[in-house]
Amino acid sequence: MPLLQLILVAVIQGITEFLPVSSSGHLILLPALTDFQDQGQLIDVAVHVGTLGAVVLYFWRDVKLGLVGLPRLLTGHADTPGARLALGLIIATIPVVLAGAILHFTGLSAQMRNVTVIGWTMLIFGLVLYLADQWGGTRKQSSDWSCKDALIMGLWQVLSLIPGTSRSGITITGARHLGYKRQDAARLSMLMSIPTIIASGVLLGTEAVMNADATALRDSVIVAGLAFVCALIALAVMMRLLNRVSFTPYVIYRVILGIVLLTYAYGT
């Protein structure tokens, strides 16, 4: 794969993975709107591994809390903050894993990878994010995360399997709808990405790695490293900005991009 394409894929994934604008949608648009070939499953998995490393590093305290609480949870007790966090993440991940497996093995996920679908999801879910952000309360913090809220956000996360929806965007939407503060909604969304990316990587990465040659594996290492750096920067910037601004700038971007894509899709 050309080095320019590797850089573009890494930068796009790194910047958009944790912003509510859909990384998968942008990755699909790159070959759809240019002369580049589709980057393939192995590269998709590699850039997600890179962004996984970024979110684990940035939220290491929360990750460590959940890991420490996991043994306690395995004994059947969710009576510590760490155990409750681990339980919440497990509950939130189950729906998207089940739905993702169904879409993957039935081939439906591949059928949705087109500009028209991305255009509509960019537009519709951008507006849904705006409504949830403007009307959502601010009474809850991430420490208030309950099993019920985890399940509800997990069901919202299932919608992210539609290209262009944005995993972070739709889970933030769900959290804001439940009344979580902006930073806490983003924090929960980012933590939910960890088991989701791991599950997706196991499902898609195994077969991709088995069919890869040495050149493809080298490209995957390069793109993972670049995506890690870009994701870490984008994540830090977004979390800082949430102290001063709402999600409206991302909504405006989504609406504009959605309109442009639909105009392109229906005009060709």
N, C-alpha and C positions, 0 to 999 in steps of 0.2 A: 504494500500500500504506500502511496506517495507520502513523504514526510509532511507536506502541507496539509493533507487530509487528516493525518494523525493529530497534528497540532490543532486543527479546527475542531475535530471531534472532541478532543480532550478539553479544550477551552469551552466549547458549547456545553458539554456535560458538566464540567466543573462549576461553571457559573450558574447554570439553570437548575441543577439537581435540587438545591435547597431553596431556591426562589420559587414562588408560586406561579411559575409560567410554563411548566412542563419541559423537562429535559428530553424525555422520549419523543415528544412531538417535534422538538427542534432537531433531534438526531435523524428523524425520518425525513424532515424537510431538506436536510443538507443534500442527500443524493437525489431527492425528488425535484429540486429546483436548480441543480447544477449538473455538470457532466461527470461528477464523481460516482463511482459504483457504490452500492450499499456496503457499509463497513463490515457487516457480518456479525454473527452472534458472539464470536469470541471477543471482538473489540468492544461490543456493547457490554459484555460481562466485565471486561477489564476496566473500563472507565467507571463502572459502578463499584468495583472493588476499590478503585482510587478514592472515590467520594466516600465510601464506607470508612476508609482510614481517616479521612478528614473529620467526619462527624464523631467518630470514636475519640479522636484526639481532642477536639474542641469541647466535647461534653464528657471528658474522662471522669470527672467526679461523679456524675450521674451513672455512667457506665459501671464504674467501680462499685457504686452503691447497689446497683442491680445484681452484679456478679456476686457480691458478698451475701446478698439476700437470697440468691438462688438455692444454695444448699438448705437453708431454713425452709424455703418453700417446698423443696422436694421431700421434706419430712412431714408435709401436710399442714404447715403453719404459715400463715401470712400475717404475722403480728409485728413485723418490723417494717420500717420504711423501705428497705431494700427488697424484702420479700414481696411487699405490696407492689412495688415498681415492676419487679420481674413478672409477677402474676398479670399485671395490667398489660405489659408488652406481649405476653403469650396470648392473652385473650384477644388483643387488638390485631394480632398477626394471623390468627387462624382463618378468618373469613377470606382474606386476600390470597392466602396460600391455596385454599380449596378452589376458589374461583379462578385463580391464575392457572392452576393445573388443568382445570376443565377447558379453559380457553386455549391453552397451549396444545393439548393433545387432540382437541377437535379441529384445530386449525383456524378457529375464529379470530384469534389474536392477529394473525397475519392478514386476514381479510380487512381489518380495520386500519391498517397502516396506509392511509392515503390522505391527500391534502384536504379533501372535502370534510372528512371526519374531524381532522385536527382543527380546521377552520371553525366548525360549529362548536366543538368542545372548548376551544379558546374563548370564544365569544360568550357562550352560555354560562360556563363555570366561572368565568371572570366576573360576570354580573352577579352570580350567586355568592361569590366571595365578597363582593362589595356590600351586598345586602346583609350578609352575616356579620361582616366587620362593623358596619354602621349601626346595626340594631342589636348586636350581641352585647351582653352585659360584661361587667368586669369584676364580678364578685368571686370568681374562682381562681386559685393558683394551682400550679402543677402538683403541689403536695396534696391537693384535694382530689386527685385523680382516683376515681372509684372503678370497680369492675364494670358497673353499668356504663359509665362514661367511656371506658376502654372499648367495650363492645360496640357502642354507638359509633365511636371514631373508627373502629375497625371496619364497620359496615360502610362508612363514608369512603374509607380507603379502597374498597373494592372498585369504586368508580374510577380510580386512577388507572385501572387496567385498560380503559379506553384511551387511546393515544390523544394527547393534547389536553387531557384533564388536569394533570399535575398531581403527583402523589402528595407533595408538601402542601400545595394549594387546597386540595380537597380535604385533607385532614385538618389543616388550619381552619378551613371553613366550618368543619364539624365542631372543632373546639370553641371557636368564637360563638357559634350557635348555642353551645352549651353554657356559655358565660365565662369562658376563661380569658384572662387578660392577654393582650397581644403577644408579649414576650413568652408567657407561659404556654400559650397555644402553639407558638413556634417551637418551643423547647420540646413539648410532648410530640409534636409532629416529627422533629428530627430524631428523637429517641426511637419512635416507631419505625423509622427508616432502617434502623440497624438490623433487627431480625428479618425485616422484609427483604432487604438487599441480600442478606445471607441466604435466605430461602430461595430467592430467585437465582442467585449465583450457583447454588447446588443443583437446582433443576436444569438450568440452561448451560452452566459452565462445564459440567462433566462431559456431556456429549461434544461440546465445542472443543475442549482441550484434547479429547481423544482423536479428533479428526484434524488437529492442527499440525503444521510442520514447524521447523525451527524458525523460519522467517516470521511466521504468524505469531509465534510465541514471543519473539523479540519485539515485534510491534506492540503486542499487548502489554508488555512490561513498560515500554516507553509511554504509551498512552495512559496507563494507570498512574504513573508517576506525575505526569503533567496534570491529569485530572485531579489528583490529590492536592496539588499546590493551588490550582484555580478554585477548587471547592472550599478549601480552608479560608482563602481570602474572601470569597463571596459570602460564606457563612458568617464570618466575623463582621463584615460590613453590614449585612442585613440585621443581625442581632443588635448592633449598635444603633442603627437607624430606627429600630422599633421603639426606642426611647423617645423619639421626637416625631415620627411620622406614622401614618396608618398604612394599610395595604393598598390604598388608592392608586399610587403610581404603577404598581404591578397590574392592577385592574385596567388602567388606561392602556398600558402596553398590550395586554391580552385582547382587549376590544379592538384596538387598531389593527393588530396582527390578524385577528380573526376575520375582520372585514376584508382586509387585503387578500387573505387566502381564499375566502369564499368568492371574491370577485375574480381571482385567478382561476379557481376551480370551475366556476360556472361560465366563465368567459372563453374557455378553451375548448 
